[in-house]
């Protein structure tokens, strides 16, 4: 385990277990990480022969999983609205167990769904500052407090405004974690495993959604909220006592010694000269250069990552995923004793989880661009089929048709654009521009979700439900064409190699 001990200055520093020497003592046996401290022949040998140790994969995976408990909280926040709105509108056997007088309106249901995204938009004002000032690990700890407060407010709600405010608080933390965790995973992972560990984040999000869909069939919405409090507490404890800090952030604050210790632990290898040199080179501020820096809008290494993550997150939402996840049970309002709409949501959620599990090995072996292309094309076809079914709506409904369409849609999303949007966030959050990238990513993702969810009812009345699904189908196809044209391939590339793509 990655523990912490105090050095002579009272600053917390890691305790490293070396694969060669047993316990690694920071004060007595520091590794050499600067080329000036190592003879050229030895430095060359180390640079060429570096291979991660046998425990590197396990350590990185466990650190990624611990961080991804934040993704589980995001999934619970996103999934809660579907069964809760159904219950609050008078559906199911919970319709008489409510603190509210009567059923909620469509307008109120829309705001219950949208208030999560509204809270997530607000966090954009502080995310970059938190990440740069406190680091990734402390920021994850801080994000747990609004989550706990929000869930308790929802669970103890006595009027609709308590739910709105509780959802906004949980949205604030969900938005913060949605950028913190992918960036953290991208910074601790080896280049060849970065994509795989990045998909773990989406697995936990989908797991949280599925849990809310499934448990919400039997449990009241207020009890669901109280149960969800446990997850951010677990995230906070893991971040406090297990997670190492991001080496990229440590280098950015000139704490090279601790960054080296962290890299040694993550890679299970004493000789990390090459990786530390690349990390230091890519993290050094342009302000340290003796040459004048160009304006940010003329620096392609700053502008291109921001533009690309904006497009990726915009397309991720314009395919309609937030609307589907928020109003799933309300959209499928059929009365079928063999296949109730509530069970259909669990079936689709289970398919999403299975597909997201499969996304890990797929992302490792398949390039980002073709996988995104496949995902968006299948989503385009399935949404077009769903819209056509709703438009024709035969006299004798065939409930299996929309279910198959949603199965294809959810599977394609979960194996493609869903996890890859967050993987690409980790890829593109380069040291010199990470604050801008995460701010734009979060604002675009949650801002677009807020607009779509808020105006879903109004748009449905204006162009019909079939028109909504056809619009999402068209936007998926358009997004596919845009990404084919502008997105570079980043699979397996180190941070310095990705920077070189934008020069």
C-alpha positions in Angstrom: 0.0 0.0 0.0 1.1 3.5 -0.7 1.4 5.0 2.8 2.6 8.5 3.9 5.2 9.6 6.4 6.6 13.0 7.4 10.0 14.2 6.4 12.2 16.5 8.4 10.3 19.5 7.3 6.9 18.2 8.4 5.8 17.6 4.8 4.0 14.4 3.9 6.0 12.3 1.6 5.3 8.8 0.3 6.8 5.6 1.6 7.9 3.4 -1.3 8.2 -0.4 -1.4 10.9 -1.2 -3.9 10.9 -4.5 -5.8 14.6 -4.7 -5.3 15.5 -3.4 -1.9 12.4 -4.0 0.3 11.3 -0.8 2.0 12.6 2.3 0.2 13.8 5.0 2.6 13.3 8.5 1.2 16.1 10.1 3.3 18.8 7.5 2.9 18.5 5.9 -0.5 17.1 8.3 -3.0 17.0 7.2 -6.7 18.9 9.3 -9.1 16.5 11.0 -11.5 18.5 13.8 -13.1 20.7 13.0 -16.0 23.4 15.3 -14.6 23.7 12.9 -11.6 24.3 9.8 -13.6 27.2 9.0 -15.9 26.1 9.2 -19.6 26.6 5.6 -20.3 24.5 4.5 -17.3 21.8 7.1 -18.1 21.6 5.7 -21.7 21.3 2.2 -20.4 18.6 3.1 -17.9 16.7 5.0 -20.5 16.7 2.1 -23.0 16.1 -0.8 -20.5 13.3 0.7 -18.5 10.4 -1.6 -18.1 7.6 -1.4 -15.4 7.8 -4.0 -12.7 5.5 -6.9 -12.2 3.4 -5.0 -9.7 3.0 -1.9 -11.8 -0.2 -2.9 -13.5 -1.8 -3.9 -10.2 -0.8 -0.7 -8.4 -2.1 1.5 -11.2 -5.3 -0.5 -11.6 -6.1 -0.3 -7.9 -5.4 3.4 -7.8 -7.6 3.9 -10.8 -10.4 1.8 -9.2 -10.2 3.8 -5.9 -10.5 7.1 -7.8 -13.3 5.7 -9.9 -15.6 5.3 -6.9 -16.2 9.0 -7.7 -17.6 7.7 -11.0 -20.0 5.5 -9.1 -21.3 8.6 -7.3 -21.8 10.3 -10.7 -23.8 7.3 -12.0 -26.0 7.3 -8.9 -26.7 11.0 -9.4 -27.6 10.5 -13.0 -29.6 7.3 -12.5 -31.6 8.5 -9.5 -33.9 10.8 -11.5 -35.4 8.1 -13.7 -37.1 6.0 -11.0 -37.6 9.1 -8.8 -39.5 11.1 -11.4 -41.6 8.1 -12.2 -42.5 7.7 -8.6 -43.1 11.4 -8.0 -45.4 11.5 -11.1 -47.6 8.9 -9.4 -46.2 5.7 -11.1 -45.7 2.5 -9.3 -46.6 1.4 -5.7 -44.9 4.5 -4.2 -47.4 7.0 -5.5 -49.1 7.3 -2.1 -45.9 7.6 -0.1 -44.9 11.2 -0.9 -44.4 14.4 1.2 -45.9 16.4 -1.7 -49.5 17.2 -2.3 -50.4 15.5 -5.6 -48.2 14.6 -8.5 -45.4 16.7 -9.8 -45.9 18.4 -13.2 -43.8 17.8 -16.3 -42.2 21.2 -15.7 -41.1 20.1 -12.2 -39.9 16.8 -13.5 -37.8 18.6 -16.1 -36.2 20.7 -13.4 -35.4 17.7 -11.2 -33.5 16.3 -14.1 -31.9 19.6 -15.1 -30.8 20.8 -11.6 -28.1 18.2 -11.6 -26.5 19.7 -14.7 -27.1 23.2 -13.4 -25.0 22.4 -10.3 -22.3 20.8 -12.4 -22.1 24.0 -14.5 -21.4 26.1 -11.3 -18.4 24.0 -10.4 -16.6 25.1 -13.6 -15.8 28.3 -11.7 -13.6 26.5 -9.2 -12.4 23.3 -10.7 -9.3 24.6 -12.4 -8.3 26.5 -9.2 -8.9 23.5 -7.0 -6.9 21.1 -9.2 -3.9 23.5 -9.5 -3.8 24.7 -6.0 -4.8 21.7 -3.9 -3.9 18.9 -6.4 -6.0 16.0 -7.6 -6.1 14.0 -4.4 -7.2 16.7 -2.0 -9.8 18.0 -4.6 -11.4 14.5 -4.7 -11.7 14.6 -0.9 -13.3 18.1 -1.0 -15.7 17.0 -3.6 -17.3 14.4 -1.2 -18.7 17.0 1.1 -21.3 18.6 -1.2 -22.3 15.1 -2.3 -23.1 14.0 1.2 -25.0 17.2 1.9 -27.0 17.0 -1.3 -28.1 13.4 -0.9 -29.2 14.1 2.7 -31.2 17.1 1.6 -32.9 15.0 -1.1 -33.6 12.1 1.3 -35.1 14.4 4.0 -36.9 16.7 1.5 -40.3 18.0 2.5 -40.9 20.1 -0.6 -39.8 20.2 -4.3 -37.3 23.0 -3.6 -35.3 20.7 -1.3 -34.9 18.2 -4.1 -33.9 21.0 -6.5 -31.2 22.2 -4.2 -30.1 18.7 -3.2 -29.7 17.8 -6.9 -27.7 21.0 -7.5 -25.3 20.1 -4.7 -24.8 16.6 -6.0 -24.4 18.0 -9.5 -21.7 20.3 -8.3 -19.7 17.4 -7.0 -20.5 15.2 -10.0 -19.2 17.8 -12.3 -16.0 18.2 -10.3 -15.4 14.4 -10.2 -16.2 14.1 -13.9 -13.0 16.0 -14.8 -10.9 15.2 -11.7 -11.0 11.4 -12.1 -10.2 11.1 -15.8 -7.3 13.6 -15.5 -6.0 11.8 -12.5 -6.1 8.4 -14.2 -4.4 9.8 -17.3 -1.6 11.2 -15.2 -0.9 8.1 -13.1 -1.2 5.5 -15.9 1.4 4.1 -18.3 0.7 5.2 -21.9 -0.2 1.7 -23.0 -2.7 1.2 -20.1 -4.2 4.7 -20.0 -7.1 3.9 -22.3 -8.0 0.7 -20.4 -8.0 2.4 -17.0 -9.9 5.3 -18.4 -12.8 3.0 -19.3 -13.0 1.9 -15.7 -14.4 5.3 -14.9 -17.3 4.8 -17.4 -17.8 1.3 -15.9 -18.4 2.8 -12.5 -20.7 5.5 -13.9 -22.9 2.9 -15.7 -22.8 0.7 -12.6 -24.2 3.6 -10.5 -26.9 4.2 -13.1 -27.9 0.5 -13.2 -28.0 0.3 -9.4 -30.5 3.2 -9.3 -32.6 1.8 -12.1 -32.8 -1.6 -10.5 -33.1 -0.8 -6.8 -35.5 2.1 -7.7 -38.1 -0.5 -8.7 -38.4 -1.6 -5.1 -37.1 1.3 -3.0 -38.6 4.7 -2.4 -36.8 7.7 -4.0 -35.9 9.2 -0.6 -34.4 6.0 0.7 -32.3 5.7 -2.5 -30.9 9.1 -1.7 -29.9 8.2 1.8 -28.3 4.9 0.7 -26.2 6.9 -1.9 -24.5 8.9 0.9 -22.2 5.9 1.6 -20.3 6.1 -1.7 -18.7 9.6 -1.4 -17.7 8.7 2.1 -15.8 5.7 0.7 -14.2 7.9 -2.0 -13.0 10.3 0.7 -11.5 7.6 2.8 -9.7 6.0 -0.1 -8.3 9.4 -1.3 -7.1 10.2 2.2 -5.4 6.9 3.0 -4.6 5.1 -0.2 -4.3 7.3 -3.3 -0.9 8.8 -4.3 -0.9 12.3 -5.6 -0.6 12.9 -9.3 3.1 13.1 -10.3 2.3 15.6 -13.0 0.9 18.0 -10.4 3.8 17.4 -8.1 6.3 18.3 -10.8 4.2 21.4 -11.6 4.7 22.7 -8.1 8.4 21.8 -8.3 8.2 18.8 -5.9 10.3 16.6 -8.1 11.5 14.3 -5.3 8.0 13.3 -4.2 6.9 13.0 -7.9 9.8 10.6 -8.5 8.8 8.5 -5.4 5.2 8.3 -6.8 6.4 7.3 -10.2 8.7 4.6 -8.7 5.7 3.2 -6.8 3.3 3.3 -9.7 5.8 1.7 -12.1 7.3 -0.7 -9.5 10.7 0.3 -10.9 13.6 2.2 -9.3 15.0 3.6 -12.6 12.5 6.0 -13.9 14.9 8.5 -15.5 13.3 8.6 -18.9 9.8 9.0 -17.7 10.7 11.7 -15.2 12.6 13.7 -17.8 9.6 13.5 -20.2 7.3 14.6 -17.4 9.5 17.5 -16.4 9.9 18.6 -20.0 6.2 18.5 -20.7 5.3 20.2 -17.4 7.7 23.1 -17.3 5.8 26.4 -17.7 6.4 28.4 -20.7 7.1 31.3 -18.3 10.4 29.6 -17.4 11.6 29.8 -21.0 14.1 32.6 -21.8 12.2 33.3 -25.0 9.0 35.3 -25.1 5.8 33.2 -25.2 3.4 33.7 -28.1 -0.2 34.7 -27.2 -2.3 31.7 -26.1 -4.5 31.9 -29.2 -1.4 31.5 -31.4 0.0 28.6 -29.5 -1.3 25.4 -31.2 -0.3 23.2 -28.2 -2.9 25.2 -26.1 -5.6 25.9 -28.6 -6.0 22.6 -30.3 -6.5 20.4 -27.2 -9.2 22.8 -25.9 -11.0 22.9 -29.3 -10.9 19.1 -29.6 -12.2 18.4 -26.1 -15.0 20.9 -26.7 -16.0 19.0 -29.8 -15.8 15.6 -28.2 -17.9 16.6 -25.2 -20.4 18.4 -27.4 -20.9 15.4 -29.5 -21.0 13.2 -26.4 -24.1 15.1 -25.3 -25.8 15.8 -28.7 -26.2 12.1 -29.3 -28.9 12.4 -26.6 -27.5 10.2 -23.8 -28.5 12.6 -20.9 -32.1 12.8 -22.1 -32.3 9.0 -22.3 -30.8 8.4 -18.9 -32.9 11.0 -17.2 -36.3 10.2 -18.7 -35.9 6.5 -19.5 -38.8 5.1 -17.5 -41.0 8.1 -18.4 -40.3 7.5 -22.2 -41.2 3.8 -22.0 -44.6 4.2 -20.3 -46.2 1.1 -21.7 -48.2 -1.3 -19.4 -47.0 -4.7 -20.2 -47.3 -7.4 -17.5 -44.5 -9.5 -19.1 -42.1 -6.6 -19.7 -42.8 -3.5 -17.6 -41.1 -0.3 -18.5 -39.2 -0.3 -15.2 -37.6 -3.7 -15.9 -36.8 -2.6 -19.4 -34.6 0.2 -18.0 -32.7 -2.4 -15.9 -32.2 -4.6 -18.9 -30.8 -1.7 -21.0 -28.7 -0.6 -18.0 -27.3 -4.1 -17.7 -26.4 -4.1 -21.4 -24.6 -0.8 -20.9 -22.6 -2.2 -18.0 -21.6 -5.3 -20.0 -20.6 -3.3 -23.0 -18.6 -0.9 -20.9 -16.7 -3.8 -19.4 -15.9 -5.0 -22.9 -14.7 -1.5 -23.8 -11.6 -1.9 -21.7 -9.8 -4.5 -23.9 -11.3 -3.0 -27.0 -9.9 0.5 -26.2 -6.5 -1.1 -25.6 -6.3 -2.8 -29.0 -8.4 -0.5 -31.2 -7.5 3.1 -32.2 -9.8 5.9 -30.8 -11.0 7.2 -34.2 -12.4 4.0 -35.7 -14.0 3.0 -32.4 -15.7 6.4 -32.2 -16.8 6.1 -35.8 -18.4 2.7 -35.2 -20.1 3.9 -32.0 -21.7 7.0 -33.5 -22.9 5.3 -36.7 -24.6 2.5 -34.7 -26.2 5.1 -32.4 -27.3 7.1 -35.5 -29.1 4.0 -37.0 -30.7 2.9 -33.7 -32.0 6.4 -32.9 -33.4 6.7 -36.5 -35.2 3.3 -36.0 -36.5 4.4 -32.6 -37.9 7.6 -34.1 -39.5 5.8 -37.0 -41.2 3.4 -34.6 -42.6 6.3 -32.5 -43.8 8.1 -35.6 -45.6 5.1 -37.0 -46.7 3.6 -33.6 -48.6 0.6 -34.8 -52.1 -0.1 -33.4 -50.6 -3.2 -31.7 -47.4 -2.0 -30.0 -44.4 -4.2 -30.4 -42.5 -3.3 -27.2 -39.5 -5.3 -28.3 -38.8 -2.9 -31.2 -37.9 0.2 -29.1 -36.2 -2.1 -26.6 -33.9 -3.4 -29.3 -33.2 0.1 -30.6 -32.3 1.2 -27.1 -30.2 -1.9 -26.6 -28.1 -1.1 -29.7 -27.9 2.6 -28.8 -26.8 2.0 -25.2 -24.3 -0.7 -26.2 -22.7 1.4 -28.9 -22.5 4.4 -26.6 -21.0 2.3 -23.8 -18.3 0.7 -25.9 -17.4 3.9 -27.9 -18.1 7.6 -27.3 -19.2 7.1 -23.6 -15.9 5.9 -22.2 -13.7 7.5 -24.9 -14.9 11.0 -24.1 -13.4 10.6 -20.7 -10.3 8.8 -22.0 -9.7 11.6 -24.4 -10.1 14.1 -21.6 -7.2 12.3 -19.8 -5.2 12.3 -23.1 -5.8 16.0 -23.9 -5.4 17.5 -20.4 -1.8 18.3 -21.1 0.2 19.9 -18.3 0.4 23.4 -19.7 -3.3 23.5 -20.6 -5.0 21.1 -18.2 -7.0 23.8 -16.3 -8.4 25.2 -19.6 -9.2 21.7 -21.0 -11.0 20.5 -17.9 -13.0 23.8 -17.6 -14.1 23.6 -21.3 -14.9 19.9 -21.0 -17.0 20.3 -17.9 -18.8 23.4 -19.1 -19.6 21.8 -22.5 -20.6 18.4 -21.2 -22.9 19.6 -18.4 -24.0 22.8 -20.0 -25.3 20.9 -23.1 -26.9 18.3 -20.8 -28.7 21.1 -18.9 -30.1 22.7 -22.1 -31.3 19.4 -23.5 -32.9 18.1 -20.4 -34.5 21.5 -19.6 -36.1 21.9 -23.0 -36.9 18.3 -23.6 -40.6 18.7 -22.8 -40.9 21.9 -24.9 -39.1 20.3 -27.8 -41.3 17.2 -27.7 -44.4 19.4 -27.9 -42.8 21.4 -30.8 -41.5 18.6 -33.1 -42.8 15.5 -31.5 -41.0 12.6 -29.8 -40.1 11.1 -33.2 -38.6 14.4 -34.2 -36.4 14.4 -31.1 -35.0 11.0 -31.9 -34.4 11.8 -35.5 -32.5 15.0 -34.4 -30.3 12.9 -32.1 -29.7 10.5 -35.0 -28.7 13.3 -37.4 -26.4 14.9 -34.8 -24.7 11.6 -34.1 -23.9 11.2 -37.8 -22.7 14.8 -38.0 -20.5 14.3 -35.0 -19.0 11.2 -36.5 -17.9 13.1 -39.6 -16.4 16.0 -37.6 -14.3 13.6 -35.4 -13.1 11.7 -38.4 -11.8 15.0 -39.9 -10.2 16.7 -36.9 -9.4 14.2 -34.1 -5.8 12.9 -34.1 -5.0 9.4 -32.8 -3.7 9.3 -29.2 -3.8 5.6 -28.3 -0.5 4.5 -26.7 1.2 7.9 -26.9 3.1 9.5 -24.0 2.3 13.1 -22.9 5.3 14.5 -24.9 4.2 12.6 -28.0 0.7 14.0 -27.8 2.1 17.5 -27.4 4.1 16.9 -30.6 0.9 16.2 -32.5 -0.2 19.8 -32.0 3.1 21.5 -32.9 
